[in-house]
Amino acid sequence: MDINFFSAKSSSFFKTFSAIHILALMSIAILSISLLYILKNKSDRDKKIFRLILGCFALILQISYDIWLIVNENFTIKESLPLNICSVSLILVFILFLTKNRIVFSVQYFWGIIGSSYALIFPNIIHNFPHFRFVEYFLAHGVILFSVFYFLFIEKYTITIKSAVAAYIFSVFYLGIVFVINLIIGSNYLFLMKKPQFASFLDLFGDYYRFGLLLVILIMFIVLYIPFILRGIYMRNRK
């Protein structure tokens, strides 16, 4: 393995909306659509094998990122624990693909779309292709999004008002857990202890940004639930 590929250094820096960024997004979209098309007519056995492979692959991606941090001596308890939404979503891919649990899907639907969509459009990386971190980053977030679309279009899972409310309550509960962890180890995971230094929507809420965060999450949950409301209306009108 090329030492530069797995080192903390990169020969070039990533730029948002650069040609390689757009190409990565297009590749994820094309690959996801192709896989969904192929899997649509596959047997249950083939789908089960696929879920097992992709679920394990998601877990390997998270572990490989942790190994990369450790090898390059960048792993710290205060910054590197898999507590951010996308890291948890990647672990949920593994659980969801192995269990097909509908409750896990409800959480993954909202977390996966919100977290991964933002992460793919505005990547928080400095390493450019073909560095390990670039490849791992886009693969990881692509897999998270694909897991949502797989269960929506292949397994025909849906979101009800009950599951949406449960997912939001779980999200608030999870934020509470991370807040306590932050207090114990002196970290700032999910920016629950202080706002990020860069400009963000949290600035709109001033000192009450934590309540603003809960409000924004609620609004995003509602927006993502709207397609299921429209689907319900459409199905009722067809009868």
N, C-alpha and C positions, 0 to 999 in steps of 0.2 A: 504493500500500500504506500502510495506517495505520502510522505510525511506532511507535505503542505496541504493535502486533502483533509487530513484529520487534525491538523494543528489549529491553534487559536488564531493564527495569522491567515490573511488572505491576500492573494496577488492583486485583487481589484475589489472595489467596494460596491455594494448593491445600491441601485438607485430606483426609487419608486416610479412606476410607469415607464421604465426603460423597456427596450425591445425584449430583453430576456425576461422581464417581469410579465409583460403581455403574453409572451410565448408560453411561459409557465402556466398562466391562467387558462390559456386556450388548450394546452395539453391536458390539464385537469378536466376541463369541460368535455373535450372530445373523448378522453379515456372513460370518463364516468358514463356518458351517454352510450358509448359502445358496449361497456360491460352490462349496463341495464338492458340493452337490446338483446345481447347474447343470453343473459340469464333469464329473460322473460319466459322462454319456452323450454328451459332446462328442467330436469326431473328434481323432485324433492331431495333425492340423494346427492345430486350434483350441487344443488344449492347449499346443502348442509356442509359438504366438503369445502365449498368456496367460502362460506362463513367462517369455518374453522381456520382456514389459511389466512384470510384477511384479518380475522380477530387476533391471531397470534402475531401477524405482521405489525398490527397497530401497537401491540405491547412491546414488540422488539424495537420499534421506532422510539418509544418513550425511554426504554432502557438504554438504547444506543446514545441518545442525547445526554442522559445522565453520565454514562461512561465517558463521553466526549468532555463534559465539564470536569470530571474527576481527573482524567488523563492530563488535561491542560491546566490543572490546579485552579479551576475557576468555580468549583462547587463550594457553596457556603450554605449553612443552615438558614441564614436570614434571607437568602435570595433564590436558592435553587431547589427547594422542595417542590414536588409536583402538586402545587395548590392552586395555580392559576386555572382559569376556566378551560382553556384548551388542553392542558395536561390532563385534567380530570376527564374531559370529553374523550381524549384518546384512550384512556383506561376504560371508559364506558363503552367504547367501540368493542373492546375485547369482551366485556361482560355481556353486552347486547347481542353480539354475534354468536356467542356460545349458549346463551339462555333464551333469547328471543323474548325477554321480559318486557311487557308493555309499559310498566311503570318506568323502567329505565329508558325506554324509547321516548316517553313523554318528556323527560328531563333532557335527553339528548337532542330532541327536536329543537327545543328552544336554545339550549346552550350551544349546540353544534352550529346552527345557522347563524346565530348572533355572533358568537366568538370567532368561528372560522371564517365567516364572510368578511368580517372586519380585518382579521389577521391577514387574509389573502390580498385584500385590496390595499391595505396599509401595513405591509410587513415590518415587523420589529426585528430586523436583522441587518448586519453590516457586511456579511460575507456574500460574495457573488458566485455565480455558477462558474466552475463545477465543484465548488467547495462542499464538504460534507454538510455543513450547517444549512446551506441553501437547499440542497437536495432533501435533507431530513425535514426541514421546515415546511416546504411545499407538499411533500408526500404526506406528512402528518396531518396537515389541515385539509388536504384533499381527501384523505381517508375519512376524516371526521364528517365532512359534508356528504361524502358518498354514502356513509352508513345511514344517514337520514333519508336520502333519496331511495336507497335500496329498500328500506322498510316501508316507505310510502308507496312506491310503485311496484315492487316485486311481491312483498308480503302483504300489501294492502292495509297497513296499519293506519289508524286515524287518531285525531286528537278530539276529545270531548271537552266540554266545559269543566267537567269534574277533574279530568286529568290535567287540564291547563292550570286550574287553581292549585291542584296538588303539586305540580311542577314549580309554581311560583312560591308556594309555602316552603317547599324543600330548598329552593334557591335562597330564600331569606334565612332559613335555618343554617344553610351552608355558610353564608356570609357571617353569621353569628359565630360559628365554629372557627372560621379563619380569623375573625376579630380576636377571639380568645387566644388563639395560637400566637397572633401578633403581640398581644400583651405579654405573653409568657416569654417569648424569645426575643422580643424587641425588634420585630421585623415590620414590613409594610406591604404584605401580600394583598393584592387586589386594591391597593391604595386606600385601605380602610383606616389607616392611622393618620395619614396626611396626603393631601392632593399631590398628583405628579408635578414635577417642576416644569414640564412642558405644558403648553396651552391645551385645554380639553373642555368638554361640555360641563365638567364638574365646576369650572370657574363661575358658571352662571348662578350657582347656589351658595357661593361664599362659604361661610363657616358651617352651613347646614348641608354641605355637599353629600353627606352620607344619606340623608333623607332624599336628596335629589337623585342619588344613584338608585335607590329603591323605586322612585317614581319613574325614572327613565326605563328601568327594567320592566316595570309593570306596563308601560306604554308599548314597549317592544313586544312583550308577550301578547298583548291585545292585538297588535298589528299582525303578528304571525298566526293568531287564531282566526282572523277574519276570513282567510280562504276556506276554512272548514264551516264557517257560518254561511258563506255564499254557496258552498257545495250542498249544505243541508237545505237551503232555500230552493236551489235548482232541482234537487231530488224530489222535494215535496211538490213542486210545480209540474213535474213530469207524470206524477200519479193521477 
